[in-house]
Every structure is written in structure tokens, then in C-alpha cells.
Amino acid sequence: MSKYTARLFEACVAEYNEPKAISNYIMVDLARLMNESGMEPCDIPIDARGLTGVLKLVADGTVNSSVGKQVFEEMFKTGKDPAAIVEEKGLKQMDDTGEILALVQKFVAENPKPVADYKGGNPKAMTFFVGQVMKATKGKANPKTVNELVKAELEK
């Protein structure tokens, strides 16, 4: 860790006391983006407010963790505010239970084999339906809600 990333970490923790999450973004995502772009630590286009902004959007459920990573990457490339990126790109997490349930029911009706597999004792068959819903919503559906609805639908 360079002195620049160490300062970023300290500033982030002072603003948002989630050191593990902050460290993960710096050590994994930021390091990868810097490596891919050939950027030096002193030129990082992300400040503490931006990084903690992404973490807060994930924590409050505005976006899920995988979308949070996309927002972080876009922020790295453009320097834009994370909330502005979410708004511009329509990345807000989908929590409409009715809309998600309709997708779950559609995929369950269209795919009898994975339903039979699940009912035959293979709980992993459920992941097929979760994946279909996440794909259909471009990753914006709340994963927890999707899992709950798929399980309930398969256990009918």
C-alpha cells in the first residue's frame, strides 16, 4: 500500500467507519483498476467522499454489491459522483416484489426440468432461476428478494 492509498484509507475510515469494506475496495478493486490503467497512486481520481459514497449506496440498499463495483469502476474512469452515476445509468436496485415475482413465476413456468430437479432434492437447481431473474433485470434486482421469492415459488 502506498502512502496515497494509506491516506485514502484513513480519510475514508474517518468519514465512514467500515474499515474492512474500505480496505477491500482499495486493496482489490482500486489496485486492479490502477494496474489496468497504469496509473500511479498519486494520480488516483477517487477521494474519500467518493469511495465512502459507493459503500453507503451498497449499505443502504440503493445498489447491490456487484453494481457497487460497477459504480466504483465508472467513478474511477470519470471522477463522477457515485449517486450521479447510479441515477444517470439507471442502476438503482429493483425492490418491486410484484415485478420480481412475475419474473420468477414466468421462469418457473417455462422451465419444468430445474423445477423437477429442485423438488427431487437438488437445492442447487434454485440458482438457475435466481440467475435468470438477475439476468433479466441486468443485475438490478435485490438478490435477497429474488432468492426468497424463488424459494417460495419452488416450494409451492
C-alpha positions as CSV (number, residue, x, y, z in Angstrom):
1,M,0.0,0.0,0.0
2,S,1.4,3.4,-1.0
3,K,1.2,6.5,1.2
4,Y,-1.5,7.8,-1.1
5,T,-3.7,4.8,-0.7
6,A,-3.0,4.7,3.1
7,R,-4.1,8.3,3.3
8,L,-7.2,7.5,1.3
9,F,-8.0,4.6,3.6
10,E,-7.6,6.8,6.7
11,A,-9.7,9.5,5.3
12,C,-12.4,7.0,4.4
13,V,-12.5,5.4,7.8
14,A,-12.7,8.9,9.4
15,E,-15.8,9.5,7.2
16,Y,-17.4,6.1,7.3
17,N,-16.3,3.6,10.0
18,E,-16.3,0.4,7.9
19,P,-12.5,-0.4,7.6
20,K,-13.0,-3.9,6.2
21,A,-15.2,-2.8,3.3
22,I,-12.9,0.2,2.6
23,S,-9.8,-2.0,2.7
24,N,-11.4,-4.5,0.3
25,Y,-12.3,-1.8,-2.3
26,I,-8.8,-0.3,-2.0
27,M,-6.8,-3.5,-2.0
28,V,-8.8,-5.3,-4.6
29,D,-10.8,-3.0,-6.9
30,L,-8.7,0.1,-6.8
31,A,-5.5,-1.9,-7.1
32,R,-6.9,-3.7,-10.1
33,L,-8.1,-0.5,-11.8
34,M,-4.7,1.2,-11.2
35,N,-2.9,-1.8,-12.6
36,E,-5.1,-2.0,-15.7
37,S,-4.7,1.7,-16.4
38,G,-1.0,2.0,-15.4
39,M,-2.0,4.8,-13.1
40,E,0.3,5.8,-10.2
41,P,-1.2,6.0,-6.7
42,C,-0.6,9.8,-6.5
43,D,-3.0,10.2,-9.6
44,I,-6.0,8.3,-8.1
45,P,-9.1,10.1,-9.3
46,I,-11.1,8.9,-6.3
47,D,-11.4,10.7,-3.0
48,A,-12.7,9.5,0.4
49,R,-16.1,11.1,-0.2
50,G,-16.5,9.2,-3.5
51,L,-15.4,5.8,-2.1
52,T,-17.5,6.1,1.0
53,G,-20.4,7.2,-1.2
54,V,-20.3,3.9,-3.1
55,L,-20.1,2.0,0.2
56,K,-23.1,3.9,1.6
57,L,-25.1,3.2,-1.6
58,V,-24.5,-0.5,-1.1
59,A,-25.1,-0.5,2.6
60,D,-28.5,1.3,2.3
61,G,-29.7,-1.0,-0.5
62,T,-29.7,1.6,-3.2
63,V,-27.5,-0.8,-5.3
64,N,-26.3,-4.3,-4.7
65,S,-22.6,-5.1,-4.2
66,S,-21.9,-6.1,-7.8
67,V,-23.5,-2.9,-9.1
68,G,-21.5,-1.0,-6.4
69,K,-18.3,-2.4,-8.0
70,Q,-19.6,-1.1,-11.4
71,V,-20.2,2.3,-10.0
72,F,-16.8,2.4,-8.4
73,E,-15.2,1.5,-11.8
74,E,-17.2,4.2,-13.5
75,M,-16.2,6.7,-10.8
76,F,-12.5,5.7,-11.3
77,K,-12.8,6.4,-15.1
78,T,-14.9,9.6,-15.0
79,G,-14.4,11.1,-11.5
80,K,-18.2,11.5,-11.3
81,D,-20.2,11.3,-8.0
82,P,-21.4,7.8,-7.3
83,A,-25.0,8.8,-6.7
84,A,-24.9,10.7,-10.1
85,I,-23.6,7.5,-11.8
86,V,-26.4,5.4,-10.3
87,E,-29.0,8.0,-11.4
88,E,-27.6,8.5,-15.0
89,K,-27.2,4.8,-15.7
90,G,-30.4,3.7,-14.0
91,L,-28.6,1.3,-11.7
92,K,-30.8,1.7,-8.7
93,Q,-31.6,-1.7,-7.1
94,M,-35.0,-3.1,-8.1
95,D,-37.1,-3.9,-5.0
96,D,-40.5,-4.2,-6.5
97,T,-41.6,-7.6,-5.2
98,G,-44.5,-7.8,-7.6
99,E,-42.3,-7.2,-10.6
100,I,-39.7,-9.7,-9.4
101,L,-42.3,-12.3,-8.5
102,A,-43.8,-12.0,-12.1
103,L,-40.3,-12.8,-13.5
104,V,-39.9,-15.7,-11.1
105,Q,-43.2,-17.2,-12.0
106,K,-42.5,-16.8,-15.7
107,F,-39.2,-18.6,-15.5
108,V,-40.6,-21.4,-13.2
109,A,-43.5,-22.0,-15.7
110,E,-41.1,-22.0,-18.7
111,N,-38.5,-24.4,-17.1
112,P,-40.0,-27.6,-15.7
113,K,-36.8,-29.6,-15.6
114,P,-35.0,-27.3,-13.0
115,V,-38.3,-27.3,-11.0
116,A,-38.3,-31.1,-11.0
117,D,-34.6,-31.2,-10.1
118,Y,-35.3,-28.8,-7.1
119,K,-38.3,-30.8,-6.0
120,G,-36.3,-34.0,-6.4
121,G,-33.9,-32.8,-3.7
122,N,-31.4,-30.7,-5.6
123,P,-31.4,-27.3,-3.9
124,K,-28.7,-26.0,-6.4
125,A,-31.4,-26.0,-9.1
126,M,-32.7,-22.9,-7.5
127,T,-29.6,-21.0,-8.7
128,F,-30.8,-21.4,-12.3
129,F,-33.9,-19.3,-11.5
130,V,-32.0,-16.7,-9.5
131,G,-29.6,-16.3,-12.4
132,Q,-32.4,-15.9,-14.9
133,V,-34.1,-13.2,-12.8
134,M,-30.8,-11.4,-12.3
135,K,-30.0,-11.6,-16.0
136,A,-33.5,-10.3,-16.9
137,T,-33.1,-7.3,-14.6
138,K,-29.5,-6.7,-15.6
139,G,-28.3,-7.4,-12.1
140,K,-30.5,-4.7,-10.6
141,A,-33.0,-7.0,-8.7
142,N,-32.4,-7.2,-4.9
143,P,-30.6,-10.6,-4.7
144,K,-32.1,-11.3,-1.2
145,T,-35.6,-10.7,-2.5
146,V,-35.0,-12.8,-5.6
147,N,-33.7,-15.7,-3.5
148,E,-36.7,-15.5,-1.2
149,L,-39.3,-15.4,-4.0
150,V,-37.6,-18.2,-6.0
151,K,-37.5,-20.5,-2.9
152,A,-41.2,-19.7,-2.1
153,E,-42.3,-20.3,-5.6
154,L,-40.4,-23.6,-5.9
155,E,-41.8,-24.9,-2.7
156,K,-45.4,-24.4,-3.7
